[in-house]
Amino acid sequence: MDNTHNADFGSAIEREIPDTNKIAVQNRTSDKLANQSLANKSLKYSAVFWFVTTLTGQWLFFYYILGFYGVTVINDNMEHWNAVLGQFGVTPYRAGDFSGNLAFAAHAIGAGIVAFGGALQLIPKVRSSFPKFHKINGYVYLTTVFCLAVSGFYLVWIRDPDPLGIPEIGTTINGFLILGFAYLTVRLAIKKDIANHRKWALRLFFVSNAQWILRVGTFSYLVTGNMLGMNPAFGDPFFYMWTFGCYVLPLLTLQLYFYAKERGSNSVKNATSGLLFVITILMIMGMVGYTPFLLNVISGGPIGL
């Protein structure tokens, strides 16, 4: 009787004593879930930080395109391009070259349309709440990027008689990427493969905005270089590399983001978040240097780098 009572008492005590191994497993699982949640949030908010920065920069660029190129075209004052851009050895307006001037104007204004409309395509709320607008804006965007690529080919291959240099080669590759990515974006939308459609649409967004990225990266290099006492100047090796880097680097970063979001470990997600944060800060520094330059171009004020 006593033995039975003791056995029952012992069993009761065992039930009351926590299983330390089980608790340890639960704690590890809880910590793992917490770390995973933190990594996911870090990746999400770093992407949001990048997007808001990009949206701001893109719309400022759109304002510049309309304020400078749009106004001069409307007022039939395209020779003003040379008065401003000639300071940098660029003379896009050529007297008597109607087709060339038209191609350049279309290319410049098209870049503004892409900057404004492309960012709207990436906003989830716009896609879900205004599907018809998303579809129509998508058609306008795709038509514009096609014209952007073709006009770029014309300006590089036909209008300019000089042999192709590194910038022209970079522009040519960029144009082919635009056409290829646009085709895949449309094809996947027709097939209702929305997940991959959005991936290729993002890739298209980057290559079609490469000229904006080129300019922001250029000013970021100049600003950060001066801050670090490096005395950066046009003609530095950076500019030759950035001719291709302005679309290669964003595409590689985007691919890393896809991997981190879908299959990456917490450490990969955190590393990707950190990279996005650093890139965004560099973008902001470039925009801080670029925006006053654009405003002076529009207003006719003194231009300096």
C-alpha positions in Angstrom: 0.0 0.0 0.0 2.8 2.4 1.0 4.7 1.5 -2.2 1.7 2.2 -4.4 1.1 5.5 -2.6 4.7 6.5 -3.0 4.7 5.6 -6.7 1.6 7.7 -7.3 3.1 10.5 -5.4 6.3 10.3 -7.4 4.4 10.3 -10.7 2.5 13.4 -9.5 5.8 15.1 -8.7 7.2 14.2 -12.1 4.2 15.8 -13.8 4.7 19.0 -11.8 8.4 19.2 -12.6 9.0 20.9 -16.0 10.7 18.8 -18.7 13.9 20.9 -19.1 14.6 19.4 -22.5 11.2 20.2 -23.8 11.4 23.8 -22.5 14.8 24.2 -24.1 13.4 23.1 -27.4 10.5 25.4 -27.1 12.8 28.3 -26.2 15.0 27.6 -29.2 11.9 27.4 -31.5 10.6 30.7 -30.0 14.0 32.4 -30.5 14.2 31.0 -34.1 10.7 32.3 -34.9 11.5 35.7 -33.4 14.8 36.0 -35.3 13.0 34.9 -38.5 10.3 37.5 -38.0 12.9 40.2 -37.3 14.9 39.3 -40.5 11.7 39.4 -42.5 10.7 42.8 -41.2 14.2 44.1 -41.7 14.2 43.0 -45.3 10.7 44.4 -45.9 11.3 47.8 -44.4 14.7 48.2 -46.1 12.9 47.5 -49.4 10.2 50.1 -48.5 13.0 52.6 -47.6 14.6 52.0 -51.0 11.3 52.3 -52.8 10.2 55.6 -51.1 13.6 57.1 -51.9 13.4 55.9 -55.5 9.9 57.2 -55.9 10.9 60.6 -54.6 14.0 60.7 -56.9 12.0 59.5 -59.9 9.3 62.1 -59.6 11.9 64.9 -59.1 13.5 63.6 -62.3 10.1 63.7 -64.0 9.7 67.4 -62.9 13.1 68.2 -64.4 12.3 66.5 -67.7 9.0 68.4 -68.0 10.5 71.7 -66.8 13.5 71.6 -69.1 12.9 69.4 -72.1 9.1 69.7 -72.2 9.0 73.4 -71.9 11.7 73.9 -74.6 9.9 71.6 -77.0 6.6 73.3 -76.5 8.2 76.8 -77.0 10.1 75.6 -80.0 13.3 76.5 -78.2 15.3 73.3 -78.5 18.5 75.2 -79.2 18.5 76.1 -75.5 19.6 72.5 -74.8 23.0 73.4 -76.2 23.3 76.6 -74.1 22.9 74.6 -70.9 24.4 71.1 -71.8 27.1 72.5 -74.0 29.0 73.3 -70.8 29.6 69.6 -70.4 30.5 69.0 -74.1 27.0 67.8 -75.0 25.2 69.5 -77.9 22.0 67.5 -78.5 20.3 70.1 -80.7 21.5 70.3 -84.3 20.1 72.9 -86.7 18.3 71.3 -89.6 18.3 67.8 -88.1 14.6 67.5 -87.6 14.6 63.7 -87.2 17.6 63.7 -84.8 16.2 66.5 -82.7 12.8 64.8 -82.6 14.4 61.5 -81.6 16.4 63.2 -78.8 13.3 65.0 -77.5 11.3 61.8 -77.6 14.0 59.9 -75.8 14.3 62.6 -73.1 10.6 63.1 -72.5 10.1 59.3 -72.7 12.5 58.9 -69.8 10.3 61.3 -67.8 7.2 59.3 -68.5 9.0 56.1 -67.5 10.2 57.7 -64.3 6.6 58.8 -63.4 4.6 55.8 -64.5 7.0 53.0 -63.8 7.0 53.7 -60.0 3.2 53.6 -59.9 3.3 50.1 -61.4 5.2 48.9 -58.3 2.8 50.1 -55.6 0.7 47.1 -54.4 -2.2 49.3 -53.3 -2.5 50.8 -56.8 -2.4 47.3 -58.4 -5.1 45.9 -56.1 -7.4 49.0 -55.8 -7.1 50.2 -59.4 -6.5 47.2 -61.7 -7.7 49.0 -64.8 -5.4 51.9 -64.2 -2.6 49.4 -63.6 -3.3 47.7 -66.9 -3.6 50.9 -68.9 -0.6 52.5 -67.3 1.3 49.3 -68.0 0.5 49.5 -71.7 1.6 53.2 -71.7 4.8 52.2 -69.9 5.7 49.3 -72.2 5.0 51.5 -75.3 7.2 54.2 -73.9 10.1 51.9 -73.0 10.0 50.4 -76.5 10.2 53.9 -78.0 13.0 54.7 -75.5 15.1 51.8 -76.6 14.5 52.4 -80.3 15.2 56.1 -80.1 18.4 55.3 -78.1 19.5 53.0 -80.9 18.9 55.7 -83.5 20.8 58.3 -81.5 23.8 56.0 -80.9 24.0 54.1 -84.2 22.6 56.5 -86.9 22.7 60.1 -85.7 26.2 60.0 -84.2 28.8 59.2 -86.9 31.6 58.6 -84.5 32.8 55.1 -83.7 31.0 53.4 -80.8 32.7 54.1 -77.5 32.1 52.6 -74.1 29.1 54.8 -73.3 27.5 53.9 -76.6 28.1 50.2 -76.1 26.6 50.5 -72.6 23.5 52.2 -74.0 23.1 49.6 -76.7 23.2 46.7 -74.3 20.8 48.5 -72.0 18.4 49.0 -75.0 18.5 45.3 -75.8 17.8 44.4 -72.2 14.8 46.8 -72.2 13.3 45.1 -75.2 14.0 41.6 -73.9 12.6 42.3 -70.4 9.6 44.0 -71.8 8.8 41.0 -74.0 9.1 38.6 -71.0 7.0 40.9 -68.8 4.1 41.0 -71.3 4.4 37.3 -72.1 4.1 36.3 -68.5 1.2 38.6 -67.9 -0.6 37.0 -70.9 0.1 33.6 -69.4 -1.3 34.8 -66.0 2.0 33.9 -64.3 1.7 36.9 -62.1 4.6 36.0 -59.7 7.1 35.8 -62.5 5.5 38.7 -64.3 6.2 41.0 -61.3 9.8 39.8 -61.2 10.4 40.7 -64.8 8.5 43.9 -64.4 10.9 44.9 -61.6 13.9 44.0 -63.8 12.4 46.1 -66.6 11.9 48.9 -64.2 15.6 49.0 -63.4 17.0 48.7 -66.9 14.5 51.3 -68.3 15.5 53.7 -65.6 19.2 53.1 -66.0 19.9 56.7 -67.2 18.4 58.0 -64.0 20.4 55.5 -61.9 23.5 56.6 -63.9 23.0 60.2 -62.9 22.2 59.5 -59.3 25.2 57.2 -59.1 27.5 59.8 -60.7 26.5 62.5 -58.2 26.8 60.0 -55.3 30.3 59.3 -56.4 31.2 63.0 -56.6 29.5 63.8 -53.3 31.0 60.9 -51.3 34.3 61.3 -53.0 34.6 64.9 -52.0 33.5 64.1 -48.5 36.3 61.5 -48.2 38.8 63.9 -49.7 39.4 61.8 -52.8 39.0 64.6 -55.3 36.8 62.7 -57.8 36.7 63.9 -61.4 35.1 63.0 -64.7 37.4 60.6 -66.4 38.0 58.5 -63.3 37.7 54.7 -64.0 34.5 54.7 -62.0 32.6 56.4 -64.9 33.6 53.7 -67.4 32.5 51.0 -65.0 29.3 52.8 -64.1 28.2 52.9 -67.7 27.4 49.2 -67.3 27.1 49.2 -63.5 24.0 51.5 -63.6 22.0 48.5 -64.7 24.1 45.5 -63.8 24.4 46.4 -60.1 20.7 47.0 -59.6 19.9 43.7 -61.4 22.3 41.8 -59.2 20.9 43.4 -56.1 17.4 42.6 -57.1 18.3 39.0 -57.7 19.8 38.8 -54.2 16.6 40.3 -52.8 14.5 37.7 -54.5 16.7 34.9 -53.2 16.8 36.4 -49.6 13.0 36.8 -49.6 12.2 33.4 -50.9 14.9 31.0 -49.7 17.4 33.0 -47.8 18.4 32.3 -44.2 18.1 34.9 -41.5 21.7 35.9 -42.0 21.2 36.3 -45.7 18.1 38.4 -45.2 19.9 40.6 -42.7 22.9 41.0 -45.0 20.6 41.9 -47.9 18.7 44.4 -45.7 22.0 46.0 -44.8 23.1 46.2 -48.4 19.8 47.8 -49.4 20.1 50.3 -46.6 23.6 51.3 -47.7 22.6 51.6 -51.4 19.7 53.7 -50.4 21.8 56.0 -48.3 24.2 56.4 -51.3 21.2 57.1 -53.5 20.1 59.9 -51.1 23.5 61.4 -51.2 23.5 61.4 -55.0 20.0 62.9 -55.1 21.1 65.6 -52.6 23.8 66.6 -55.1 21.7 66.0 -58.2 18.6 67.9 -57.3 20.1 71.4 -57.0 21.8 70.8 -60.3 18.5 69.9 -62.0 16.7 72.9 -60.4 19.4 75.2 -61.7 19.1 73.7 -65.2 15.4 74.4 -65.2 15.7 77.9 -63.8 18.7 78.9 -65.9 20.8 79.5 -62.8 24.6 78.8 -62.5 25.5 75.2 -62.9 28.4 73.7 -61.1 29.5 70.2 -60.0 
